[in-house]
């Protein structure tokens, strides 16, 4: 299943209607995988090789093993090549034509895709494609922090907030409205720090990024 939004700038998503109260909440994985790898010589991060396959496949598998049955993946740099080379069955692939503007645009596109999904989604668990040191156990821990459609939770590492981050659907519109440049949801999280449930994942994950040539040593 493939969903490609129009090339114009996506508007802030409106939350999908709440599902029947008797149904189990749906926490969807939202993988931001649009980066062009500027400091990696222009190699798209989604296509970096990890354990013999594109890094995006590993990131999707982590979300699924952590309990996210629904996974939306935001693509940007070399989106066509990612579709051709990566095996991502069952994922909703979303193109972000404005990926070069930074993470904020990808977050907006991803939340809009979740809000438009046929199956109502109660929360988005957001992860980044270039953090292979964060595995399924960290995802499962943060996912378990879901309490309502107003939930706000994040992994923490030695007391510092990191990814993955969980956004209840009632918060999506406001988060998207403030997601600009490379800041993503940083301003929103700072403004709502008292509402965030921090989930310590220091013992099960390492939150390093693959940003430079030196960082490639983390890949297998």
C-alpha positions in Angstrom: 0.0 0.0 0.0 1.5 3.3 -1.0 0.3 6.8 -0.2 2.0 9.8 -1.8 0.8 13.3 -0.7 0.7 16.1 -3.2 3.8 18.1 -3.9 2.4 21.2 -2.1 3.2 21.7 1.5 1.1 19.5 3.8 -1.2 21.2 6.2 -1.3 20.3 9.9 -3.2 17.1 10.4 -6.4 16.9 12.2 -6.8 13.9 14.5 -8.7 10.9 13.3 -12.0 10.3 15.1 -11.5 8.1 18.2 -12.2 4.4 17.7 -14.7 2.5 19.7 -13.8 2.5 23.4 -13.8 -1.3 23.5 -11.1 -1.7 20.9 -7.4 -1.9 21.7 -5.5 1.3 21.1 -3.5 1.5 17.9 0.1 2.8 18.3 1.6 3.2 14.9 5.3 3.4 14.1 6.3 6.5 12.2 9.8 6.1 10.7 11.5 9.3 9.5 13.8 8.1 6.7 14.0 11.0 4.3 17.5 12.3 5.0 20.0 12.8 2.2 23.2 12.1 4.2 24.8 15.5 3.4 27.8 14.7 5.6 28.0 11.2 4.2 28.7 12.4 0.7 25.1 12.6 -0.3 24.3 8.9 0.5 20.6 8.6 1.6 20.6 7.2 5.1 17.7 4.8 4.3 20.0 3.0 1.9 23.1 2.6 4.0 24.0 -1.0 4.4 23.4 -2.7 7.8 23.7 -6.4 8.3 23.6 -6.8 4.5 20.4 -4.9 3.9 19.3 -1.3 3.6 19.2 0.4 7.0 15.5 1.3 6.5 14.6 -2.4 6.7 16.3 -2.7 10.0 14.5 0.3 11.4 11.1 -1.0 10.3 11.8 -4.4 11.8 12.6 -2.8 15.1 9.3 -0.9 15.2 7.4 -4.1 14.4 9.2 -6.2 16.9 8.6 -3.5 19.5 4.8 -3.8 19.0 3.9 -1.4 16.2 1.8 -3.4 13.7 1.1 -0.3 11.6 4.2 1.4 10.2 4.3 4.5 8.1 7.7 5.4 6.5 8.5 8.9 5.3 10.9 8.9 2.3 12.7 11.8 0.7 16.2 11.6 -0.8 16.3 9.0 -3.5 12.8 7.8 -2.6 12.5 5.9 -5.9 15.7 3.9 -5.2 14.6 3.1 -1.7 11.3 1.7 -3.1 13.2 -0.4 -5.5 15.9 -1.8 -3.2 14.3 -2.0 0.2 11.8 -4.8 1.1 9.1 -3.0 3.1 6.0 -5.1 2.8 2.9 -3.9 4.6 4.4 -0.4 5.3 2.7 2.8 4.1 5.4 4.6 2.2 4.9 8.4 2.1 7.0 10.7 -0.1 8.1 14.0 1.3 9.0 16.3 -1.7 10.3 18.9 0.7 12.6 16.6 2.6 15.6 19.0 2.2 13.9 21.5 4.5 14.7 19.2 7.4 13.1 16.8 9.8 10.1 19.1 10.6 8.7 18.6 7.1 8.9 14.9 7.3 7.2 14.9 10.7 4.3 16.9 9.3 4.0 14.6 6.3 4.1 11.5 8.5 1.5 12.8 11.0 -0.8 13.8 8.1 -0.5 10.3 6.6 -1.4 8.7 10.0 -4.4 11.1 10.4 -5.7 10.1 7.0 -5.3 6.4 7.6 -8.4 4.2 7.1 -7.7 2.6 10.5 -7.9 5.2 13.3 -4.6 5.6 15.0 -4.4 6.6 18.6 -0.7 7.5 18.9 2.4 7.8 16.8 5.7 6.3 17.9 8.3 8.3 16.1 11.8 6.9 15.3 14.7 7.9 13.1 16.2 5.7 10.5 19.8 6.6 11.5 19.7 5.3 15.0 20.4 1.5 14.7 21.5 1.3 18.3 17.9 1.7 19.4 16.2 -1.7 19.3 12.9 -3.3 19.8 13.0 -3.3 23.6 13.3 0.5 23.7 10.4 0.8 21.3 8.3 -1.6 23.4 9.0 0.3 26.6 8.0 3.7 25.1 5.0 2.1 23.5 3.8 0.8 26.9 3.7 4.4 28.1 0.5 5.0 26.1 -2.3 5.9 28.4 -4.7 8.0 26.2 -4.8 10.0 23.0 -3.3 12.9 24.9 -0.2 10.8 25.8 3.3 12.3 25.5 6.3 10.0 26.2 9.9 9.7 25.2 12.8 7.4 25.8 15.6 8.8 28.0 19.2 8.0 28.2 21.1 8.9 31.3 18.4 11.4 32.0 18.4 13.0 28.6 15.4 12.8 26.4 15.8 11.0 23.1 14.0 8.7 20.6 11.7 7.0 20.1 9.0 9.6 21.1 5.3 8.8 21.5 2.7 11.4 20.5 -1.0 10.8 21.3 -3.3 11.7 18.3 -4.9 14.6 20.1 -1.5 16.4 20.0 -0.7 15.9 16.3 -2.2 19.1 14.9 -0.3 21.3 17.4 2.9 19.4 16.9 2.7 19.6 13.1 2.0 23.3 13.3 5.3 23.9 15.1 7.4 21.4 13.2 9.9 23.4 11.1 13.4 23.0 9.8 15.5 20.4 11.6 13.9 21.0 14.9 11.1 18.5 14.4 9.0 18.5 17.6 11.8 19.9 19.8 10.0 23.2 20.5 6.8 21.4 21.3 8.5 19.0 23.7 10.3 21.8 25.4 7.1 23.7 25.9 5.3 20.6 27.3 8.2 19.1 29.3 6.1 18.7 32.4 3.6 16.5 30.5 6.3 14.1 29.1 6.6 10.6 30.6 10.3 9.8 30.4 11.0 6.1 29.9 14.6 5.1 30.8 16.1 3.0 28.1 19.8 3.5 29.0 20.2 -0.2 29.8 18.8 -1.5 26.5 19.8 1.0 23.8 22.4 3.5 22.5 21.0 6.7 20.9 23.9 7.5 18.5 23.2 8.9 15.1 24.8 7.9 11.8 25.7 11.4 10.6 29.4 11.3 9.5 31.8 8.9 7.9 33.2 8.1 11.3 29.7 7.0 12.5 29.6 4.3 9.8 31.7 2.2 12.1 28.5 1.5 14.0 26.9 -0.3 11.1 27.5 -4.0 10.6 
